[in-house]
């Protein structure tokens, strides 16, 4: 079965993380639609629900807000498990993620900042690490642009609650700025350079 989350070549091994998220989603898909159960799930079901909701948020952009409401209703750990799965997804799968999933990844990151999720600093640092210095591909520039905008739009929240993230962002963006200044003739870098 083809993955909706990542691009994978026929000769590549299947990602165990992607497989576990997809299996949780397939198993619990009927429970991911309203009305949601008000019962507190046992630890095993809670783990599966977090994986299923994450997979749903990433591949079903049209249901993402519903999935997030469901997550808000069941969360018992300050979003730690959800963020751990999200960080693992960024660290292990980011280079293979489908473009629409990358869009959803940025969206869910903003949502997690808004709720002050436990571990949001790890997620932001992991995303910053995905920006490759000296690479001017559209995907790399897009990620740089999105993270700069995220830092600007959530500045007060990050400054108050996650100042170390801003230190990492400053280091990453100053490193990138040096690369972008070398190519002063490229117009698409001009706006990014100005934002940074």
N, C-alpha and C positions, 0 to 999 in steps of 0.2 A: 504494500500500500504506500502510495506517495505521501510524503510529509507535507503538511500545510505550513509548518513552522520553519523548516530549513531546506536549503538546496543541498542535495547529496548526490554525488556521482554513483553510478552503478557499481563501481569497484571499491567504494568506501564502506567501512563498517558502520552499522547503524549506531547512532548516539543513544546510550543507555538513558541519559537524562531526558532526551526528547521522547523516547519510547515510554518511559514511566509517566511523563506528563500526559501523553496521548492516551495511554491506557487508563489513567485516572479519569480523564475527560470522557472517554467512551463508556466507562463503567458507570459514571455518575451523571451523565448528560441529562437524564430525565429529572434529576434533583436540582439542576442549575437553572430551572425556569420557575417563575413565581407560580403559586405561592410557596414560600420557603418554609421549611420546618423550623419551629421555634425551639426545638429540643437542642440541648447542648450536645454536640457530637462527641463520641469517645475519641481517644487520642489517635487511633488508627484511621477512623473516618475523617477526623480533623485534618490529618496529614494528606489524605487522598483528596479531600475537598479543596485544600489550598492548591495542590497541583492541578486539579481539574479547573479551578477558577483561573489560575494563572494561564493555563493553556487556552481557556475560553477567551480571556481578555486579549491575548495576543493574536488569536486567529479569527475571532468574531468581533470585529470593530463595531458592528451594528448592535451587538448585545453587551458591549464593554461596560457601559454604565450600570446595567442590570447586574452583571457579574460583580462589579465593585460594591453595589448595595448589598449583595449577598455576602461578600467578604466582610463588609463592615458589620453585618448582623451576626456573623459566627466568630469573629476574632476574639481570642482569649489570651493572646500572648503579645499584644502590642505590634502585631504584623510581623513578628520576627521570622516565623517559618516561611511566610510568603516572601519576605525580602531575601531570606537565604536561598530560596528557589530561584528568585529573580537574579540574584548575584551569580549564582552557579550558571544560570542560562547565559548571562552576559559573558562570563569568563570562558565558558566552554563552547558556546554556540554562536557568538556574535558574528563572526566572519561568514557564517553560513546562513544567517537569518534572511528570510525573504524580506524585501523592502517594506511591504505593508506591516510586517511584524515589527520592524525597526521603528516605524511610526508609532505603533501601539506601545512599544517599549518606552519611548520618550513620554507618551501620554500617561502611562501608568506610573512612571517616575514622578511626574508632577503631582499626581494624585497622592502618592506616598509621602511626598514632601508636605502636602497640605495637612495630612493627618499625623505628622511627626512620627512616622513609623520607626520602630527600633531597627537600626541597621541601615538607615537611609544613607549614612555617610559611606558605608562600604559600597553601596550601589553606585553612588555618584563617582567615587574614586575608580571603580571598575569601568564605568562608562568613559571616564576621562582617559583611562589607559588604553582604550580601544582606538583613540586618535593616533594615527601613525605620523610621526614627524617626517618632513621631507616628501610626503606623498600628497599629490594634488588631484587625486581622483574625485569624481563627483560624490561618491559615498563618504569619503573621508572629510571632504569639505562640508557636506551636509551635516555630519555628526558634530563637527566643530561649531558650525552655525547654531545647531539646535542646543548644544550645551552652553554656548555663550548666552543665547537667549534665555535659557532656563535659569542660569545664574543671575542674569539681570532681572528677570521677572520675579524671582523668588529671593532676591537679594536680602531683604530685611529678615525673612525667616531663616535663611542660611546663616546670616551674620549672627543672629541671636542664638540659634540652636546648634549650628554645625560650623563653627569658624574654621576648623581644620580642613573642611572640604574646600573652603575658599582659598586656603593656602595651596592645596593641591591644584585647584583650578588655575590659580595665578601662575604657578610653576609651569603647568602644561601650556597655558595660553601664551606666556612669554616665550617659551621655547618655539611654539608654532609661529608667533609673530615674527621671530627672526627669519624663519623659512619664508614666510609670505612677503617680507620686505625685499628678499632677493629677487622676487618676480614682480617687480613694481608695474610691469606693463599689462598684467592680466586684470581685466575689469571685474571679473567675478570675485577676485581676492580683495579688491578695494573695499567693498562693504564689510567683509569679514574682518579685514585688518582694522577698519574704523571701529567696529563693535568691540574687538579685543582691546 
